[in-house]
Amino acid sequence: MCDTLVALPAFTRSGNLILGKNSDREPQEAQAIAHFPKAFPKEKELQCTFIKVSQVSETNEVILSKPFQMWGAEMGVNEYGLVIGNEAVFTNVKFDKKKVGLTGMDLLRLALERSKKAMEAVICITDLLSEFGQNACGGYQNNDFYYHNSFLIADHSEAFILETAGKSWAYKRVTGIGSISNALSIAEDFEAIHLEKEARTIQRIFAEKGTSFQGKFSDLLYSKLGRAVRRQACTTGFLEKRETGIEAVTFFEALRQHNLPEGKFAPKKATTGSICMHATGLTNPSDTTGSMVAEIRKNQAHTVWLTATSHPCMSLYLPFYFGENDHGPLFNPSSKPDQSLWWKAKKLHKWIAKEYQNRQPEIRKGLDAMQDIWLDQEKTLLHYHPFNSDLLKFSNSCISEYNSWLDDKLSVAGESARKG
């Protein structure tokens, strides 16, 4: 389960575009932060998660948040200010489960590497979909987890919702504030549509006029179990209440929601209705394993705020910028606990969750104070039109501070466990 939301420049306090996303995956599926510089590949083919595609002569610089073992990414930004988040959607188009297509994460990364504008990315994804399809497993340890994908695609000027079912697709323009979740939402309000007659489709009626994409392809059972409509209403409503007061911190708050009154949430009783997801079992199998808020500026540096950790309700957002910057193993977790930021935070979150209602508010208070200082520091830094090296230095200082904070809190947690 995932959620992605966007606010166009006319609806934000800064006049910048802001897009946020929670990546909900299997609880042990660590999320890596990856930076790939602009490149001029010489190879003719590119190996994606399961299949190869033709390589292009030039790829854009990208910052990605991705499942550590995958080629593709759940969310990311490129040097031109193109930002994309994807969602699993459940449709009545059946899979043959031969892993012969692209994953939604592959499509997202390919679009970021090969497109400069939102509309270019829409075309890139739909062209790749037509050629290769998406008959690919999206799970980690769950090898039977197949799904189709929707995308929220934006640049500084415009944003689109693109929804797919097999090789069929529809897209519509976002006019102010928009969000997507784990259900098809485009009815007859699409800007463009393509209907492919799939051999495995349950519904075989493909009327060109009066077609509701949502009504034709939705799998109502999975969409209902995932509470996608409820979560989409929650994120959209949260932003709409802020009107022109929307800032990056508004997105931080939106993505930490559990969709319950304050003080009523407990991780052990979590459901698929939460925006910040906590796995509890078979009917609620996903954790939020990473979160992103990207602020896209027209004439200044873009900021890619990433938790690099799970559970945004117990995390903060670190600032990343484009340019030469390699943070090494800190953001490249393995399949088992290591000294990466992701696994260290995972250990702390487990301790907090044991007494969530007592420990989380105090932890949250400290994290918010740190986050507010960083937001103020960045605002001051941007005011003076900094060099890229200044931004990277600021990013590294935030990362170092947070890493030290985690070490301190883990020490406290360890001492508490010994006494308890």
Secondary structure as the mmCIF struct_conf table of DSSP 4:
data_model
#
loop_
_struct_conf.conf_type_id
_struct_conf.id
_struct_conf.beg_label_comp_id
_struct_conf.beg_label_asym_id
_struct_conf.beg_label_seq_id
_struct_conf.end_label_comp_id
_struct_conf.end_label_asym_id
_struct_conf.end_label_seq_id
STRN STRN1 ASP A 3 ALA A 7
HELX_RH_3T_P HELX_RH_3T_P1 PRO A 9 PHE A 11
STRN STRN2 THR A 12 THR A 12
BEND BEND1 ARG A 13 GLY A 15
STRN STRN3 LEU A 17 ARG A 25
TURN_TY1_P TURN_TY1_P1 PRO A 27 GLN A 28
STRN STRN4 GLN A 31 PHE A 36
STRN STRN5 ALA A 39 ALA A 39
BEND BEND2 LYS A 44 LYS A 44
STRN STRN6 GLU A 45 GLN A 47
BEND BEND3 THR A 49 ILE A 51
STRN STRN7 LYS A 52 SER A 54
HELX_LH_PP_P HELX_LH_PP_P1 GLN A 55 VAL A 56
BEND BEND4 SER A 57 SER A 57
STRN STRN8 THR A 59 THR A 59
STRN STRN9 VAL A 62 PRO A 67
TURN_TY1_P TURN_TY1_P2 PHE A 68 GLN A 69
BEND BEND5 TRP A 71 GLY A 72
BEND BEND6 GLU A 74 GLU A 74
STRN STRN10 MET A 75 ASN A 78
TURN_TY1_P TURN_TY1_P3 GLU A 79 TYR A 80
BEND BEND7 GLY A 81 GLY A 81
STRN STRN11 VAL A 83 VAL A 89
STRN STRN12 THR A 91 THR A 91
BEND BEND8 ASN A 92 ASN A 92
STRN STRN13 VAL A 93 VAL A 93
HELX_LH_PP_P HELX_LH_PP_P2 LYS A 94 PHE A 95
BEND BEND9 GLY A 101 GLY A 101
HELX_RH_AL_P HELX_RH_AL_P1 GLY A 104 ARG A 114
BEND BEND10 LYS A 116 LYS A 117
HELX_RH_AL_P HELX_RH_AL_P2 ALA A 118 PHE A 132
STRN STRN14 CYS A 137 CYS A 137
BEND BEND11 TYR A 140 GLN A 141
TURN_TY1_P TURN_TY1_P4 ASN A 143 ASP A 144
STRN STRN15 TYR A 146 TYR A 146
STRN STRN16 HIS A 148 ALA A 154
BEND BEND12 HIS A 156 SER A 157
STRN STRN17 ALA A 159 ALA A 165
TURN_TY1_P TURN_TY1_P5 GLY A 166 LYS A 167
STRN STRN18 SER A 168 VAL A 174
BEND BEND13 GLY A 176 GLY A 176
STRN STRN19 ILE A 177 ILE A 180
BEND BEND14 ASN A 182 ALA A 183
BEND BEND15 ALA A 187 GLU A 188
BEND BEND16 GLU A 191 GLU A 191
STRN STRN20 ALA A 192 HIS A 194
TURN_TY1_P TURN_TY1_P6 ALA A 199 ARG A 200
STRN STRN21 THR A 201 THR A 201
BEND BEND17 ILE A 202 ILE A 202
BEND BEND18 GLU A 208 GLY A 210
HELX_RH_AL_P HELX_RH_AL_P3 PHE A 213 PHE A 217
STRN STRN22 SER A 218 SER A 218
HELX_RH_AL_P HELX_RH_AL_P4 LEU A 220 LEU A 225
TURN_TY1_P TURN_TY1_P7 GLY A 226 ARG A 227
HELX_RH_AL_P HELX_RH_AL_P5 ALA A 228 GLU A 240
TURN_TY1_P TURN_TY1_P8 LYS A 241 ARG A 242
HELX_RH_3T_P HELX_RH_3T_P2 GLU A 243 GLY A 245
STRN STRN23 ILE A 246 ILE A 246
HELX_RH_AL_P HELX_RH_AL_P6 ALA A 248 LEU A 255
TURN_TY1_P TURN_TY1_P9 ARG A 256 ARG A 256
BEND BEND19 ASN A 259 LEU A 260
TURN_TY1_P TURN_TY1_P10 GLU A 262 GLY A 263
HELX_RH_3T_P HELX_RH_3T_P3 PRO A 267 LYS A 269
TURN_TY1_P TURN_TY1_P11 THR A 272 GLY A 273
BEND BEND20 ILE A 275 CYS A 276
STRN STRN24 GLY A 281 GLY A 281
TURN_TY1_P TURN_TY1_P12 LEU A 282 THR A 283
STRN STRN25 ASN A 284 ASN A 284
STRN STRN26 ASP A 287 ILE A 296
BEND BEND21 LYS A 298 GLN A 300
STRN STRN27 THR A 303 LEU A 306
BEND BEND22 THR A 309 SER A 310
HELX_RH_3T_P HELX_RH_3T_P4 PRO A 312 MET A 314
STRN STRN28 LEU A 318 PHE A 320
BEND BEND23 PHE A 322 GLU A 324
HELX_RH_3T_P HELX_RH_3T_P5 GLY A 328 PHE A 331
BEND BEND24 SER A 335 LYS A 336
BEND BEND25 GLN A 339 SER A 340
HELX_RH_AL_P HELX_RH_AL_P7 LEU A 341 LYS A 354
TURN_TY1_P TURN_TY1_P13 GLU A 355 GLU A 355
HELX_RH_AL_P HELX_RH_AL_P8 TYR A 356 HIS A 383
TURN_TY1_P TURN_TY1_P14 TYR A 384 TYR A 384
HELX_RH_AL_P HELX_RH_AL_P9 ASN A 388 LYS A 419
#
